[in-house]
Amino acid sequence: MKETAITVTEAARNFADCINRAYYQNMSFVLLKNGKPVARIVPAKPKVCLGKDLAAALAKASLSDEEARAWYKDIVDARAKLQPPADKWQ
């Protein structure tokens, strides 16, 4: 989720825009007063991509063989960098 720091004054002047960006673009805002964080505007329900959503999107994609291989390599590389949590109960 994108997070942007803005002043309380900016938030007040652009409140509707901040709310729309939180809802439609899944952005959050840290509101600053005298340079210090005092509040946040965050989406009520962060958007989540489920496996079935990803599968549906990929079914519609038409990748060349070269693009498909590059995508597969990116997935393999990303999985290799994943680290399990130190405590699986967290």
N, C-alpha and C positions, 0 to 999 in steps of 0.2 A: 504494500500500500504506500502510495506517495504521501509524504508529510512535508508541509510547508510552514515556516514560521512567519507570522504576520503580526503587526501591532493590533492592539484592541481597536484603535481608531480606524485602521484599514478594514478590519472585520465589520465594524459598525457601518462604514460607508458602502461596503460591498457585501452585505449580509446575504442577500438573495443569491448572489453569484457563488459565495462560499458554500451555501447549502446545496445549490445545484451541482457544484463540483464534487462535493462529498457524496451526493446521491448517484450521479451519473458517471463520474470518473473515479469513484472509490478513493478520493483524496481525504486526507485529514489535515487539520490546521492546528498549530500550536499558537495560542494567542499570547503576545508579549506585552507587558506593561512595564515601562522603564527598563526594557531590555531583559526582563525576567519572565519566565513562563508562568502564566496564571490560570489558563484554561485550555481546553481542546474542543474542537469541532470534529467529530468523527462520524463515519457512516453508521447508521443504526444496525444494519446487517451487512457486514463485509461480504462481497461477492466471492463465491468459492467455485472453482472449476472442478467438477466431479469427473471421475474416469469416464462415465458414460457421455458426458458433455464433450470431453476431449475426443473420444472415439467418434462421435457424430461429426465433429468439426473435421477430423482427419479423413473421414469417409467422403466428405465433400471436396477435399483438397485433391488437386491433380498435380502430383510432383513428378518430375522427370526421374529417371533412374539415378542420375548423379545427385539431384536434390534429395532424394530419399536416402541414399547412402550417407550424405553429409548430415542429414537430420539424425539418422540412426547413430552415427559417430558422436554427435553432440550429446545425445541421450546417454550413451555408454560412458562418455567422459564425465558428464554431470553426476551420474550414479557413482562413479569411482571416487568422487570428491565428497560424497555424503558421509557424515560421521554419525554413528548411533549416539543417542543421549547417554550421558554418564549414568543416570539413574532412569531405568525404563519406566518407573512409576511416576515420573514428573510429567 
